[in-house]
Structure formats: structure tokens, C-alpha cells
Amino acid sequence: MAALNIEQSDTTGWSVFGDYKNWASTKEFHVGDTLLYVYDKEYHNLMEVNGEDYQSCNAKSPLALYAAGLDSIPLDKPGDYYFICGRNFEPDWYAMTLKEPDHCQAGQKLHAKVTVPISDRHSVASPTSAPAPH
């Protein structure tokens, strides 16, 4: 089990200046890991979305919304996890007229492909035979 800290990563934390595609390509994400997002909640948020909404930066129907500025996301099953920032560069009154959130379009999004650790893949008990009668 590991905590993958977005703030302590090779990026600049959860912000529009991070290169999350490159960062994620150098990591292995496993069931039991935790992603820790640290960010300024005045300017950013964190949304878990599906793959289609990740590609299009659609923040209209997130699977989960986090806005505490310190969010711990457990990776509890294998599969694809998609995260975006749903904030815009402009004030809220202007941003409501935009189709996609600016921060996501600028690259503030992360795709984590989560797998079962190799040691867990082989931990399935093999059948045992009954002891021989005496």
C-alpha cells in the first residue's frame, strides 16, 4: 500500500502547471494505494469523472466532487480512475457560459490505471489434497 502524493510529485502539485500525463506514466497504481491531492481550494477542485468526460473535460456530472484542498482518494479496485479540475480561469459568472472547464483543458487532469499488485495476483490458495488414511 502506498500514498501517491500529488503535492509531492514531480509536478507542481494539483494545479494548471502540472504535467500529469507524464507524471502518471512513470508511476504504477495498485489496489490499496491512495492518491493524496493537496491544492488551494479557492482556485481548484477535484472531480472524479468517467473516461468520456475526462477526454472532453466535461464537469457537468462528476462521479464524485472534492473541494477540501486536502483530499485522500483510496484506489480500492482495479480499473481506470479519471480526475479533472472543474474550475475556470474567469469569474464564476463568466465561467457558467463556457462549455468546458479551463483548468482541465489546460491539462489539469489525471488518468490512473489501477492494477492488482503482482504479489496479490498469485495469492490464490491452491487446492490441497486430503491426507492419506492411516
N, CA, C and O atoms as a MOPAC input file, in Angstrom:
PM7 MOZYME 1SCF
protein

 N      0.84400 1    -1.16800 1     0.00000 1
 C      0.00000 1     0.00000 1     0.00000 1
 C      0.89000 1     1.23200 1     0.00000 1
 O      1.88500 1     1.28500 1     0.72400 1
 N      0.53300 1     2.22600 1    -0.81500 1
 C      1.35100 1     3.43300 1    -0.91300 1
 C      0.45800 1     4.64900 1    -1.06000 1
 O     -0.65800 1     4.55900 1    -1.57200 1
 N      0.95500 1     5.77500 1    -0.61100 1
 C      0.27200 1     7.03800 1    -0.83900 1
 C      1.02500 1     7.76200 1    -1.94100 1
 O      2.21900 1     8.03100 1    -1.80900 1
 N      0.34300 1     8.07400 1    -3.00800 1
 C      0.95100 1     8.81400 1    -4.11600 1
 C      0.50800 1    10.26200 1    -3.95300 1
 O     -0.63800 1    10.61100 1    -4.23800 1
 N      1.41600 1    11.08400 1    -3.49800 1
 C      1.09800 1    12.45200 1    -3.13500 1
 C      1.24400 1    13.37500 1    -4.33600 1
 O      2.35200 1    13.59200 1    -4.82700 1
 N      0.13700 1    13.91100 1    -4.80500 1
 C      0.15900 1    14.81200 1    -5.95200 1
 C      0.96600 1    16.06700 1    -5.61700 1
 O      1.65500 1    16.59800 1    -6.48800 1
 N      0.89600 1    16.55000 1    -4.38000 1
 C      1.64900 1    17.73900 1    -3.98500 1
 C      3.15400 1    17.46500 1    -4.01700 1
 O      3.93100 1    18.33000 1    -4.42200 1
 N      3.56300 1    16.28400 1    -3.59800 1
 C      4.97700 1    15.95400 1    -3.50800 1
 C      5.50600 1    15.33200 1    -4.79900 1
 O      6.65800 1    14.90000 1    -4.86000 1
 N      4.66600 1    15.28800 1    -5.82000 1
 C      5.06300 1    14.61200 1    -7.05800 1
 C      6.06900 1    15.43300 1    -7.84700 1
 O      6.52100 1    16.49100 1    -7.40800 1
 N      6.39900 1    14.92700 1    -9.00200 1
 C      7.33600 1    15.62300 1    -9.88700 1
 C      6.68400 1    16.83400 1   -10.52500 1
 O      7.33000 1    17.56500 1   -11.27600 1
 N      5.41300 1    17.05300 1   -10.23400 1
 C      4.68700 1    18.18300 1   -10.80000 1
 C      4.71000 1    19.34000 1    -9.81900 1
 O      5.45600 1    19.31600 1    -8.84000 1
 N      3.91600 1    20.32700 1   -10.07100 1
 C      3.83300 1    21.48800 1    -9.18900 1
 C      2.63600 1    21.38500 1    -8.26700 1
 O      2.08300 1    22.40900 1    -7.86800 1
 N      2.22200 1    20.18000 1    -7.91800 1
 C      1.01900 1    19.99400 1    -7.12100 1
 C     -0.18800 1    19.95800 1    -8.05000 1
 O     -0.03700 1    19.99000 1    -9.27100 1
 N     -1.37300 1    19.89300 1    -7.47900 1
 C     -2.60600 1    19.86300 1    -8.28100 1
 C     -2.90000 1    21.28600 1    -8.73100 1
 O     -3.56000 1    22.05100 1    -8.02800 1
 N     -2.39600 1    21.62900 1    -9.92000 1
 C     -2.56500 1    22.97700 1   -10.46600 1
 C     -2.54600 1    22.89700 1   -11.98500 1
 O     -2.31900 1    21.82800 1   -12.55200 1
 N     -2.77900 1    24.00300 1   -12.63100 1
 C     -2.77800 1    24.03500 1   -14.09300 1
 C     -1.37300 1    23.89200 1   -14.66900 1
 O     -1.21900 1    23.72500 1   -15.87800 1
 N     -0.34600 1    23.95600 1   -13.82000 1
 C      1.02800 1    23.89100 1   -14.30200 1
 C      1.61600 1    22.48000 1   -14.27700 1
 O      2.75600 1    22.28100 1   -14.69500 1
 N      0.85100 1    21.50200 1   -13.79200 1
 C      1.35600 1    20.13600 1   -13.69200 1
 C      1.31300 1    19.39500 1   -15.02200 1
 O      0.47500 1    19.67900 1   -15.87800 1
 N      2.22000 1    18.45200 1   -15.18200 1
 C      2.22500 1    17.56600 1   -16.35100 1
 C      1.82200 1    16.18400 1   -15.85500 1
 O      2.67200 1    15.31500 1   -15.66200 1
 N      0.52900 1    15.98400 1   -15.65100 1
 C      0.02300 1    14.77200 1   -15.01400 1
 C      0.10000 1    13.55400 1   -15.91600 1
 O      0.24000 1    12.43200 1   -15.42900 1
 N      0.01100 1    13.75400 1   -17.20600 1
 C      0.12900 1    12.62400 1   -18.13200 1
 C      1.52500 1    12.02700 1   -18.01200 1
 O      1.67300 1    10.80900 1   -17.90800 1
 N      2.52900 1    12.85900 1   -18.02600 1
 C      3.90200 1    12.40500 1   -17.88900 1
 C      4.14000 1    11.81800 1   -16.49800 1
 O      4.76300 1    10.76300 1   -16.37300 1
 N      3.65500 1    12.48400 1   -15.46300 1
 C      3.84400 1    12.01100 1   -14.09600 1
 C      3.23100 1    10.61300 1   -13.92800 1
 O      3.87300 1     9.71200 1   -13.38900 1
 N      1.98700 1    10.43900 1   -14.39300 1
 C      1.30100 1     9.15400 1   -14.24500 1
 C      2.00100 1     8.05100 1   -15.03700 1
 O      1.97600 1     6.88700 1   -14.63800 1
 N      2.62400 1     8.41800 1   -16.15900 1
 C      3.29700 1     7.39800 1   -16.98700 1
 C      4.51800 1     6.81500 1   -16.29300 1
 O      5.01300 1     5.76600 1   -16.70500 1
 N      5.01300 1     7.46900 1   -15.25300 1
 C      6.18100 1     6.97700 1   -14.53200 1
 C      5.79400 1     6.25700 1   -13.24200 1
 O      6.67100 1     5.83600 1   -12.48800 1
 N      4.50200 1     6.11000 1   -12.97600 1
 C      4.02500 1     5.50100 1   -11.73400 1
 C      3.27100 1     4.21500 1   -12.01900 1
 O      2.72400 1     4.02000 1   -13.10500 1
 N      3.25300 1     3.34100 1   -11.02000 1
 C      2.39300 1     2.16600 1   -11.04000 1
 C      1.34600 1     2.37000 1    -9.95900 1
 O      1.67900 1     2.61600 1    -8.80000 1
 N      0.09200 1     2.27000 1   -10.34000 1
 C     -1.00500 1     2.44300 1    -9.40300 1
 C     -1.58300 1     1.06900 1    -9.08800 1
 O     -1.93500 1     0.31900 1    -9.99900 1
 N     -1.68300 1     0.73200 1    -7.79800 1
 C     -2.15600 1    -0.58100 1    -7.38500 1
 C     -3.34900 1    -0.44900 1    -6.44400 1
 O     -3.51300 1     0.56100 1    -5.76000 1
 N     -4.17900 1    -1.49300 1    -6.42400 1
 C     -5.26500 1    -1.56700 1    -5.45500 1
 C     -4.64500 1    -1.43400 1    -4.07400 1
 O     -3.65200 1    -2.09600 1    -3.77200 1
 N     -5.21600 1    -0.59700 1    -3.24300 1
 C     -4.68100 1    -0.34200 1    -1.90700 1
 C     -3.88400 1     0.94400 1    -1.82100 1
 O     -3.63900 1     1.44200 1    -0.72200 1
 N     -3.47100 1     1.49700 1    -2.95900 1
 C     -2.79000 1     2.79000 1    -2.97100 1
 C     -3.80300 1     3.89400 1    -2.67600 1
 O     -5.01300 1     3.68800 1    -2.76900 1
 N     -3.29400 1     5.04300 1    -2.32700 1
 C     -4.11700 1     6.22100 1    -2.07600 1
 C     -3.51500 1     7.39900 1    -2.81200 1
 O     -2.30600 1     7.62300 1    -2.75300 1
 N     -4.34800 1     8.14900 1    -3.50400 1
 C     -3.90300 1     9.40300 1    -4.11600 1
 C     -4.22400 1    10.53000 1    -3.14400 1
 O     -5.36100 1    10.65900 1    -2.69000 1
 N     -3.23900 1    11.33500 1    -2.82900 1
 C     -3.42600 1    12.46900 1    -1.93200 1
 C     -3.28500 1    13.74400 1    -2.75100 1
 O     -2.20600 1    14.05800 1    -3.25300 1
 N     -4.37100 1    14.46100 1    -2.87600 1
 C     -4.37600 1    15.71900 1    -3.62800 1
 C     -4.33100 1    16.87600 1    -2.64100 1
 O     -5.17500 1    16.97300 1    -1.75000 1
 N     -3.34600 1    17.75000 1    -2.80200 1
 C     -3.21100 1    18.94600 1    -1.98200 1
 C     -3.23900 1    20.13500 1    -2.93100 1
 O     -2.44400 1    20.20700 1    -3.86800 1
 N     -4.15600 1    21.07100 1    -2.68600 1
 C     -4.31600 1    22.20400 1    -3.59300 1
 C     -4.99700 1    23.36100 1    -2.87300 1
 O     -5.54400 1    23.19300 1    -1.78300 1
 N     -4.95800 1    24.52600 1    -3.48900 1
 C     -5.62900 1    25.70400 1    -2.96300 1
 C     -7.09700 1    25.64100 1    -3.36800 1
 O     -7.42800 1    25.82700 1    -4.53900 1
 N     -7.98000 1    25.38000 1    -2.40300 1
 C     -9.39800 1    25.18700 1    -2.70700 1
 C    -10.09100 1    26.45300 1    -3.19700 1
 O    -11.21200 1    26.38600 1    -3.70200 1
 N     -9.45300 1    27.58000 1    -3.05700 1
 C    -10.02700 1    28.82000 1    -3.59900 1
 C     -9.95400 1    28.83200 1    -5.13000 1
 O    -10.78300 1    29.46000 1    -5.78900 1
 N     -8.96300 1    28.13700 1    -5.68700 1
 C     -8.74400 1    28.16900 1    -7.13400 1
 C     -8.97300 1    26.83300 1    -7.84000 1
 O     -9.12000 1    26.80300 1    -9.06100 1
 N     -9.00500 1    25.73600 1    -7.09600 1
 C     -9.10300 1    24.41500 1    -7.71700 1
 C    -10.10800 1    23.53900 1    -6.98300 1
 O    -10.48600 1    23.82200 1    -5.84600 1
 N    -10.53200 1    22.48000 1    -7.64600 1
 C    -11.28400 1    21.41100 1    -7.02100 1
 C    -10.83300 1    20.11300 1    -7.65800 1
 O     -9.92000 1    20.10700 1    -8.48400 1
 N    -11.45700 1    19.03300 1    -7.28800 1
 C    -11.10100 1    17.72100 1    -7.80700 1
 C    -12.39700 1    16.98200 1    -8.10500 1
 O    -13.25900 1    16.85100 1    -7.23600 1
 N    -12.52800 1    16.50500 1    -9.32300 1
 C    -13.70300 1    15.74500 1    -9.72100 1
 C    -13.26400 1    14.39900 1   -10.26400 1
 O    -12.36300 1    14.31600 1   -11.09900 1
 N    -13.90900 1    13.34500 1    -9.78100 1
 C    -13.71900 1    12.04400 1   -10.40800 1
 C    -14.79700 1    11.92100 1   -11.46800 1
 O    -15.97700 1    12.13400 1   -11.18700 1
 N    -14.40000 1    11.57900 1   -12.67800 1
 C    -15.32300 1    11.51100 1   -13.81300 1
 C    -15.12000 1    10.19700 1   -14.56400 1
 O    -14.18100 1     9.45300 1   -14.28100 1
 N    -15.99800 1     9.91400 1   -15.51600 1
 C    -15.81200 1     8.72700 1   -16.35300 1
 C    -14.83600 1     9.06000 1   -17.48700 1
 O    -14.44400 1    10.21500 1   -17.65300 1
 N    -14.45200 1     8.06000 1   -18.25200 1
 C    -13.45500 1     8.24000 1   -19.30600 1
 C    -13.86900 1     9.21700 1   -20.38200 1
 O    -13.04700 1    10.00100 1   -20.85600 1
 N    -15.13400 1     9.18300 1   -20.77700 1
 C    -15.62000 1    10.10200 1   -21.81000 1
 C    -15.57400 1    11.54200 1   -21.32400 1
 O    -15.15900 1    12.43400 1   -22.06400 1
 N    -16.00200 1    11.77900 1   -20.07000 1
 C    -15.96600 1    13.13600 1   -19.52400 1
 C    -14.53400 1    13.60200 1   -19.28500 1
 O    -14.25100 1    14.79800 1   -19.35800 1
 N    -13.63500 1    12.67100 1   -19.00100 1
 C    -12.22100 1    13.00300 1   -18.86400 1
 C    -11.67700 1    13.51500 1   -20.19500 1
 O    -11.01800 1    14.55300 1   -20.24100 1
 N    -11.95300 1    12.78700 1   -21.27700 1
 C    -11.45900 1    13.18100 1   -22.59700 1
 C    -12.00000 1    14.54100 1   -23.02700 1
 O    -11.26700 1    15.34400 1   -23.60400 1
 N    -13.27200 1    14.80500 1   -22.75500 1
 C    -13.90000 1    16.05500 1   -23.20500 1
 C    -13.85100 1    17.16300 1   -22.15700 1
 O    -14.31400 1    18.27600 1   -22.40900 1
 N    -13.29200 1    16.86500 1   -20.97900 1
 C    -13.26500 1    17.83100 1   -19.86600 1
 C    -14.66200 1    18.28600 1   -19.46400 1
 O    -14.88000 1    19.46400 1   -19.18200 1
 N    -15.59100 1    17.36600 1   -19.43800 1
 C    -16.96900 1    17.65800 1   -19.04300 1
 C    -17.10200 1    17.51000 1   -17.53000 1
 O    -16.93900 1    16.41900 1   -16.98300 1
 N    -17.39900 1    18.61700 1   -16.86700 1
 C    -17.52300 1    18.62200 1   -15.41000 1
 C    -18.98000 1    18.67100 1   -14.95600 1
 O    -19.25300 1    18.91000 1   -13.77900 1
 N    -19.89900 1    18.45100 1   -15.85700 1
 C    -21.32300 1    18.60800 1   -15.52700 1
 C    -21.90500 1    17.46700 1   -14.69400 1
 O    -22.87700 1    17.68200 1   -13.97000 1
 N    -21.34200 1    16.26500 1   -14.77600 1
 C    -21.89700 1    15.14500 1   -13.99900 1
 C    -20.77500 1    14.27700 1   -13.41600 1
 O    -20.59100 1    13.13700 1   -13.84100 1
 N    -20.02700 1    14.81200 1   -12.44400 1
 C    -18.92300 1    14.04900 1   -11.86000 1
 C    -19.43000 1    12.85300 1   -11.05400 1
 O    -20.53200 1    12.88400 1   -10.50600 1
 N    -18.62400 1    11.81500 1   -10.99000 1
 C    -18.92300 1    10.66900 1   -10.13700 1
 C    -18.73600 1    11.05300 1    -8.66900 1
 O    -19.43500 1    10.54600 1    -7.79200 1
 N    -17.78600 1    11.95200 1    -8.41500 1
 C    -17.52000 1    12.46800 1    -7.06900 1
 C    -16.89600 1    13.85000 1    -7.19600 1
 O    -16.15900 1    14.12500 1    -8.14200 1
 N    -17.19700 1    14.71100 1    -6.24000 1
 C    -16.64200 1    16.06400 1    -6.20200 1
 C    -15.93900 1    16.26100 1    -4.86800 1
 O    -16.50900 1    16.00500 1    -3.80700 1
 N    -14.70000 1    16.71800 1    -4.93400 1
 C    -13.90600 1    17.00500 1    -3.73900 1
 C    -13.49000 1    18.46100 1    -3.80500 1
 O    -13.12200 1    18.95500 1    -4.87100 1
 N    -13.54400 1    19.15800 1    -2.66900 1
 C    -13.19800 1    20.57700 1    -2.68600 1
 C    -12.57200 1    21.02400 1    -1.36900 1
 O    -12.59700 1    22.21200 1    -1.04800 1
 N    -12.01600 1    20.09900 1    -0.61100 1
 C    -11.45800 1    20.42600 1     0.69600 1
 C    -10.06300 1    21.04400 1     0.61600 1
 O     -9.63700 1    21.74600 1     1.53300 1
 N     -9.35300 1    20.77900 1    -0.48700 1
 C     -7.98000 1    21.24300 1    -0.60100 1
 C     -6.97400 1    20.21900 1    -0.11300 1
 O     -5.77300 1    20.36000 1    -0.34400 1
 N     -7.46200 1    19.19400 1     0.55900 1
 C     -6.64600 1    18.07400 1     1.02100 1
 C     -7.52900 1    16.83600 1     0.91400 1
 O     -8.27800 1    16.52100 1     1.83900 1
 N     -7.44000 1    16.13600 1    -0.21100 1
 C     -8.34200 1    15.02400 1    -0.49900 1
 C     -7.55900 1    13.73800 1    -0.68700 1
 O     -6.63100 1    13.66800 1    -1.49200 1
 N     -7.94400 1    12.72800 1     0.06400 1
 C     -7.31500 1    11.41500 1     0.01500 1
 C     -8.27300 1    10.46400 1    -0.69800 1
 O     -9.38000 1    10.21600 1    -0.21800 1
 N     -7.84500 1     9.93300 1    -1.84500 1
 C     -8.68900 1     9.08400 1    -2.67600 1
 C     -8.12900 1     7.66000 1    -2.65500 1
 O     -7.06900 1     7.40600 1    -3.22700 1
 N     -8.83300 1     6.72800 1    -1.99900 1
 C     -8.35800 1     5.34300 1    -1.99900 1
 C     -8.62900 1     4.66800 1    -3.34400 1
 O     -9.71600 1     4.79800 1    -3.90800 1
 N     -7.65500 1     3.96600 1    -3.83400 1
 C     -7.80800 1     3.20100 1    -5.07400 1
 C     -8.13800 1     1.77400 1    -4.63900 1
 O     -7.24400 1     0.95100 1    -4.43800 1
 N     -9.42800 1     1.49500 1    -4.49800 1
 C     -9.85000 1     0.25900 1    -3.86000 1
 C    -10.24000 1    -0.86900 1    -4.79700 1
 O    -10.60200 1    -1.95400 1    -4.34100 1
 N    -10.17300 1    -0.63000 1    -6.09800 1
 C    -10.45800 1    -1.70600 1    -7.05200 1
 C     -9.66800 1    -1.46600 1    -8.32700 1
 O     -9.32000 1    -0.32700 1    -8.63700 1
 N     -9.38000 1    -2.53700 1    -9.07200 1
 C     -8.63100 1    -2.34600 1   -10.32100 1
 C     -9.49600 1    -1.65100 1   -11.36500 1
 O    -10.72200 1    -1.75600 1   -11.34900 1
 N     -8.83500 1    -0.94100 1   -12.27100 1
 C     -9.54500 1    -0.26000 1   -13.34400 1
 C     -8.99900 1     1.13200 1   -13.57700 1
 O     -7.93700 1     1.49700 1   -13.07400 1
 N     -9.74100 1     1.89500 1   -14.34400 1
 C     -9.33500 1     3.25100 1   -14.70200 1
 C    -10.00700 1     4.26800 1   -13.79300 1
 O    -11.22000 1     4.22600 1   -13.58200 1
 N     -9.21300 1     5.17500 1   -13.26200 1
 C     -9.70900 1     6.28400 1   -12.45700 1
 C     -9.36600 1     7.56400 1   -13.21500 1
 O     -8.24100 1     7.73200 1   -13.68600 1
 N    -10.33100 1     8.45400 1   -13.32800 1
 C    -10.13900 1     9.70100 1   -14.07000 1
 C    -10.47400 1    10.88000 1   -13.16400 1
 O    -11.52400 1    10.89900 1   -12.52100 1
 N     -9.57800 1    11.86100 1   -13.11700 1
 C     -9.76700 1    13.04400 1   -12.28600 1
 C     -9.51400 1    14.29900 1   -13.10800 1
 O     -8.60200 1    14.34100 1   -13.93400 1
 N    -10.32600 1    15.31100 1   -12.87600 1
 C    -10.14400 1    16.61000 1   -13.52300 1
 C    -10.36200 1    17.71800 1   -12.50200 1
 O    -10.94600 1    17.49800 1   -11.44000 1
 N     -9.88600 1    18.90700 1   -12.83900 1
 C    -10.26000 1    20.10800 1   -12.09600 1
 C    -11.42000 1    20.72400 1   -12.86300 1
 O    -11.34800 1    20.88800 1   -14.08100 1
 N    -12.47400 1    21.06000 1   -12.15900 1
 C    -13.65500 1    21.62300 1   -12.79700 1
 C    -13.73300 1    23.13500 1   -12.73900 1
 O    -14.79700 1    23.70500 1   -12.97900 1
 N    -12.65100 1    23.78400 1   -12.43200 1
 C    -12.65400 1    25.24900 1   -12.30300 1
 C    -12.23800 1    25.92700 1   -13.60200 1
 O    -11.65600 1    25.30900 1   -14.49300 1
 N    -12.55400 1    27.21100 1   -13.67900 1
 C    -12.22600 1    28.04300 1   -14.84000 1
 C    -11.31500 1    29.18900 1   -14.42500 1
 O    -11.17900 1    29.50100 1   -13.24200 1
 N    -10.70500 1    29.79900 1   -15.40600 1
 C     -9.83100 1    30.94000 1   -15.14400 1
 C    -10.61600 1    32.21300 1   -14.87300 1
 O    -10.14700 1    33.09900 1   -14.15800 1
 N    -11.79400 1    32.30100 1   -15.43600 1
 C    -12.61300 1    33.50500 1   -15.32100 1
 C    -13.51900 1    33.43400 1   -14.09500 1
 O    -13.69400 1    32.36200 1   -13.51500 1
 N    -14.09500 1    34.57100 1   -13.69800 1
 C    -15.04100 1    34.56100 1   -12.57500 1
 C    -16.21700 1    33.61900 1   -12.86000 1
 O    -16.53400 1    33.33700 1   -14.01600 1
 N    -16.85300 1    33.14200 1   -11.79200 1
 C    -17.94600 1    32.18000 1   -11.92800 1
 C    -19.04700 1    32.64400 1   -12.86600 1
 O    -19.58600 1    31.83300 1   -13.61900 1
 N    -19.39700 1    33.92200 1   -12.84500 1
 C    -20.49700 1    34.38200 1   -13.69700 1
 C    -20.16300 1    34.21200 1   -15.17400 1
 O    -21.05000 1    33.94900 1   -15.98600 1
 N    -18.88400 1    34.36100 1   -15.52800 1
 C    -18.45900 1    34.18800 1   -16.90800 1
 C    -18.26200 1    32.70800 1   -17.23300 1
 O    -18.60700 1    32.24500 1   -18.32000 1
 N    -17.70300 1    31.97700 1   -16.27100 1
 C    -17.39400 1    30.56600 1   -16.49700 1
 C    -18.66000 1    29.74900 1   -16.75600 1
 O    -18.59800 1    28.72800 1   -17.44000 1
 N    -19.78600 1    30.17000 1   -16.23500 1
 C    -21.02500 1    29.41800 1   -16.42200 1
 C    -21.45000 1    29.38900 1   -17.88300 1
 O    -22.25100 1    28.54100 1   -18.27700 1
 N    -20.92300 1    30.30500 1   -18.69100 1
 C    -21.27800 1    30.34000 1   -20.10700 1
 C    -20.34800 1    29.47200 1   -20.95100 1
 O    -20.59900 1    29.26100 1   -22.13800 1
 N    -19.27900 1    28.97100 1   -20.34300 1
 C    -18.31000 1    28.15400 1   -21.06800 1
 C    -18.74600 1    26.69700 1   -21.07300 1
 O    -19.37900 1    26.22700 1   -20.12800 1
 N    -18.40600 1    25.98900 1   -22.13300 1
 C    -18.78500 1    24.58000 1   -22.24100 1
 C    -17.88800 1    23.68800 1   -21.38100 1
 O    -18.40200 1    22.82500 1   -20.66900 1
 N    -16.58400 1    23.86400 1   -21.42300 1
 C    -15.66000 1    23.02500 1   -20.68900 1
 C    -14.86800 1    23.85700 1   -19.67900 1
 O    -14.60900 1    25.03900 1   -19.90500 1
 N    -14.48500 1    23.22700 1   -18.56000 1
 C    -13.67000 1    23.95600 1   -17.58700 1
 C    -12.26500 1    24.20700 1   -18.13200 1
 O    -11.62900 1    23.30500 1   -18.67800 1
 N    -11.79800 1    25.42700 1   -17.97900 1
 C    -10.49500 1    25.83900 1   -18.49600 1
 C     -9.33000 1    25.07500 1   -17.88900 1
 O     -8.39200 1    24.72300 1   -18.60300 1
 N     -9.36600 1    24.81200 1   -16.59500 1
 C     -8.23000 1    24.15200 1   -15.95700 1
 C     -8.00000 1    22.76100 1   -16.54700 1
 O     -6.85900 1    22.36800 1   -16.79000 1
 N     -9.06600 1    22.02900 1   -16.77300 1
 C     -8.93700 1    20.70200 1   -17.38200 1
 C     -8.39200 1    20.82200 1   -18.80200 1
 O     -7.50400 1    20.06200 1   -19.18800 1
 N     -8.90300 1    21.74900 1   -19.56900 1
 C     -8.42500 1    21.95500 1   -20.93600 1
 C     -6.94000 1    22.31200 1   -20.94800 1
 O     -6.23300 1    21.98400 1   -21.90100 1
 N     -6.46500 1    22.97800 1   -19.90000 1
 C     -5.05100 1    23.35400 1   -19.80000 1
 C     -4.18300 1    22.18300 1   -19.33200 1
 O     -2.96200 1    22.31600 1   -19.25500 1
 N     -4.80200 1    21.03400 1   -19.01900 1
 C     -4.03400 1    19.85600 1   -18.65400 1
 C     -4.15800 1    19.41500 1   -17.20900 1
 O     -3.48000 1    18.47500 1   -16.79500 1
 N     -5.01100 1    20.07300 1   -16.42700 1
 C     -5.16600 1    19.69000 1   -15.02500 1
 C     -6.14800 1    18.52600 1   -14.93500 1
 O     -7.30500 1    18.68100 1   -14.54400 1
 N     -5.63700 1    17.35400 1   -15.31200 1
 C     -6.41600 1    16.12000 1   -15.27200 1
 C     -5.46000 1    14.95200 1   -15.15500 1
 O     -4.31700 1    15.02300 1   -15.60800 1
 N     -5.93700 1    13.86700 1   -14.54100 1
 C     -5.08600 1    12.71400 1   -14.27500 1
 C     -5.85800 1    11.43300 1   -14.55000 1
 O     -7.00100 1    11.27800 1   -14.12100 1
 N     -5.21800 1    10.52000 1   -15.26900 1
 C     -5.75200 1     9.18100 1   -15.50800 1
 C     -4.84100 1     8.19900 1   -14.79600 1
 O     -3.64300 1     8.13600 1   -15.06900 1
 N     -5.42100 1     7.43000 1   -13.87600 1
 C     -4.65800 1     6.40700 1   -13.15500 1
 C     -5.21900 1     5.04200 1   -13.51500 1
 O     -6.39200 1     4.76400 1   -13.26400 1
 N     -4.39000 1     4.19300 1   -14.10000 1
 C     -4.75800 1     2.80800 1   -14.43100 1
 C     -4.32300 1     1.94900 1   -13.25100 1
 O     -3.12900 1     1.74800 1   -13.02900 1
 N     -5.29200 1     1.44500 1   -12.49800 1
 C     -5.01800 1     0.73500 1   -11.25700 1
 C     -5.05100 1    -0.77400 1   -11.49600 1
 O     -5.99600 1    -1.30300 1   -12.08100 1
 N     -4.00300 1    -1.45600 1   -11.03200 1
 C     -3.90900 1    -2.90300 1   -11.18600 1
 C     -3.75900 1    -3.55600 1    -9.81100 1
 O     -3.48800 1    -2.88500 1    -8.81500 1
 N     -3.93800 1    -4.85300 1    -9.77900 1
 C     -3.70100 1    -5.62900 1    -8.56700 1
 C     -2.19800 1    -5.84800 1    -8.45900 1
 O     -1.56700 1    -6.22100 1    -9.44800 1
 N     -1.60600 1    -5.62800 1    -7.28400 1
 C     -0.16800 1    -5.86500 1    -7.14800 1
 C      0.17700 1    -7.30600 1    -7.50800 1
 O     -0.60800 1    -8.21800 1    -7.24600 1
 N      1.33300 1    -7.51200 1    -8.09700 1
 C      1.75200 1    -8.84000 1    -8.55000 1
 C      1.69700 1    -9.85200 1    -7.41900 1
 O      1.25000 1   -10.97800 1    -7.63400 1
 N      2.13600 1    -9.48800 1    -6.22500 1
 C      2.12900 1   -10.43500 1    -5.10500 1
 C      0.71400 1   -10.89700 1    -4.77100 1
 O      0.53200 1   -12.03300 1    -4.33200 1
 N     -0.28900 1   -10.04400 1    -4.96700 1
 C     -1.67700 1   -10.41000 1    -4.69100 1
 C     -2.26700 1   -11.28400 1    -5.79000 1
 O     -3.18700 1   -12.06100 1    -5.53100 1
 N     -1.76300 1   -11.17300 1    -6.99400 1
 C     -2.29600 1   -11.95900 1    -8.10700 1
 C     -2.03700 1   -13.44600 1    -7.91500 1
 O     -2.79700 1   -14.28100 1    -8.40600 1
 N     -0.96200 1   -13.78000 1    -7.20200 1
 C     -0.57700 1   -15.17300 1    -7.03300 1
 C     -0.94200 1   -15.71600 1    -5.65400 1
 O     -0.50900 1   -16.80800 1    -5.28500 1
 N     -1.72700 1   -14.97200 1    -4.89900 1
 C     -2.02100 1   -15.39800 1    -3.53800 1
 C     -3.27500 1   -16.25900 1    -3.45200 1
 O     -3.73000 1   -16.57700 1    -2.35300 1
 N     -3.83100 1   -16.63700 1    -4.58200 1
 C     -4.99300 1   -17.51200 1    -4.56900 1
 C     -4.54800 1   -18.87600 1    -4.07100 1
 O     -3.58500 1   -19.44900 1    -4.58100 1
 N     -5.25000 1   -19.39000 1    -3.07800 1
 C     -4.85500 1   -20.66800 1    -2.47900 1
 C     -5.03100 1   -21.79600 1    -3.47800 1
 O     -6.04900 1   -21.88500 1    -4.16400 1
 N     -4.03500 1   -22.64800 1    -3.55000 1
 C     -4.15600 1   -23.80800 1    -4.43700 1
 C     -4.85600 1   -24.92300 1    -3.66800 1
 O     -4.71700 1   -25.02500 1    -2.45000 1
 N     -5.60400 1   -25.75300 1    -4.37700 1
 C     -6.33200 1   -26.81100 1    -3.68100 1
 C     -5.35200 1   -27.78300 1    -3.02600 1
 O     -4.28000 1   -28.07400 1    -3.55600 1
 N     -5.75300 1   -28.26400 1    -1.87700 1
 C     -4.91100 1   -29.22900 1    -1.18100 1
 C     -5.61600 1   -30.58000 1    -1.18500 1
 O     -6.84500 1   -30.65500 1    -1.17700 1
 N     -4.83300 1   -31.62300 1    -1.19900 1
 C     -5.44400 1   -32.94900 1    -1.19000 1
 C     -5.66100 1   -33.39700 1     0.24500 1
 O     -4.96200 1   -32.95500 1     1.15800 1
 N     -6.60600 1   -34.25200 1     0.43100 1
 C     -6.89700 1   -34.79500 1     1.76000 1
 C     -5.74200 1   -35.66600 1     2.20000 1
 O     -5.09100 1   -36.29100 1     1.36300 1
 N     -5.47200 1   -35.72500 1     3.49400 1
 C     -4.37900 1   -36.57900 1     3.96600 1
 C     -4.70000 1   -38.05400 1     3.69700 1
 O     -5.86200 1   -38.46100 1     3.70800 1
 N     -3.67300 1   -38.82500 1     3.46100 1
 C     -3.84900 1   -40.26200 1     3.20500 1
 C     -4.35500 1   -40.94100 1     4.47300 1
 O     -3.91500 1   -40.60500 1     5.57200 1
 N     -5.28000 1   -41.89800 1     4.32800 1
 C     -5.76900 1   -42.60100 1     5.51400 1
 C     -4.67400 1   -43.45700 1     6.13400 1
 O     -3.79200 1   -43.94000 1     5.42400 1
 N     -4.72000 1   -43.64800 1     7.42400 1
 C     -3.71300 1   -44.44400 1     8.14000 1
 C     -4.18500 1   -45.83000 1     8.33900 1
 O     -3.47200 1   -46.64700 1     8.92300 1

